[in-house]
Amino acid sequence: MPNQPLPLPTKKHLVATRRAILLGVFAIALLLAYGLLRFPSVLTASPTGVRSLIGDCIILVIYALVGWSGPLIANRIHPRSCA
């Protein structure tokens, strides 16, 4: 088999990647909210409860930013992928 370069992703694949990452962020946010509703003592049982919640929210924001801008950056790196 000759060595052929891998095909670049199409614009549809970039949009699908963006949606999949953002759907994952939304699912994690729902699970986090469910956990807080199911076990509200998590915030008060330990002195780091609120700090942990803030850290989780910051991670979700970072994931959302990567999910939103990642495919756009990939498109700038490989502009042929939109052809």
ABEGO torsion letter per residue (X at the ends): XBBBBBBBBBAAAAAAAAAAAAAAAAAAAAAAAAAAAABAAAAAABAAAAAAAAAAAAAAAAAAAAAAAAAAAAAAABAAAAX
